[in-house]
Amino acid sequence: MNQHLPGVTEVIKNGTLVPLDQAISDTKFVAVYFSAHWCPPCRNFTPVLNDFYKKVTGKDKKVLEIIFVSSDKDEE
């Protein structure tokens, strides 16, 4: 996956910084979602995407992983 996300070596997963390869190991599909708090369509879509993620993954967390990329200017 590093070849598709150059420069990205680690991600935060469940509040912990982990290597990208570990975070998506054995995952069938990986999506990259760019969003920002200041973007009204993003604020509307993010909960829909979250519900979809929960339905699709259910007990099988290896079906889909979504990498969230924030376009916000600060961490808050």
C-alpha positions in Angstrom: 0.0 0.0 0.0 2.9 2.4 0.6 3.4 2.5 -3.2 -0.1 4.0 -3.5 0.3 6.4 -0.5 3.8 7.7 -0.9 5.2 9.1 2.3 2.6 7.5 4.5 4.2 5.0 6.8 2.0 5.2 9.9 -1.7 5.8 10.6 -3.7 6.2 13.8 -5.9 3.2 14.4 -8.1 3.1 17.4 -6.1 5.9 19.0 -2.8 4.2 18.5 -0.1 5.1 15.9 0.6 1.9 13.9 2.5 1.1 10.7 0.3 1.5 7.6 1.0 -2.1 6.5 -0.1 -3.4 9.9 -3.3 -1.3 9.9 -4.4 -2.7 6.6 -2.9 -6.2 6.7 -5.3 -8.9 5.3 -7.9 -6.2 4.5 -9.7 -7.0 1.2 -10.6 -3.4 0.3 -9.0 -0.1 1.4 -10.7 3.3 0.9 -9.1 6.7 1.4 -11.6 9.3 2.5 -10.7 13.0 2.4 -12.9 15.2 4.6 -12.9 18.4 6.6 -15.1 19.8 9.4 -15.6 23.1 7.6 -17.1 21.2 4.6 -20.9 20.9 4.9 -21.2 18.0 2.4 -18.4 16.2 4.3 -20.2 16.7 7.6 -23.3 15.2 6.2 -21.6 12.3 4.5 -19.2 11.2 7.2 -22.0 9.7 9.5 -23.5 7.9 6.5 -20.0 6.5 5.7 -19.6 5.4 9.3 -23.0 3.6 9.2 -22.0 1.9 6.0 -18.6 0.8 7.4 -20.3 -0.7 10.5 -22.7 -2.7 8.3 -20.1 -3.9 5.8 -17.5 -4.9 8.4 -19.8 -6.3 11.1 -17.9 -9.1 12.7 -15.4 -9.4 9.8 -13.1 -6.4 10.2 -11.0 -7.6 7.3 -13.5 -6.7 4.6 -12.9 -3.0 4.5 -10.6 -0.4 6.1 -11.1 3.3 5.6 -8.2 5.7 5.9 -9.5 9.1 6.9 -7.5 12.1 5.7 -8.4 15.4 7.4 -8.2 18.6 5.4 -8.7 20.6 8.6 -6.1 23.1 9.6 -5.9 22.0 13.2 -6.3 18.8 15.2 -9.5 20.0 16.9 
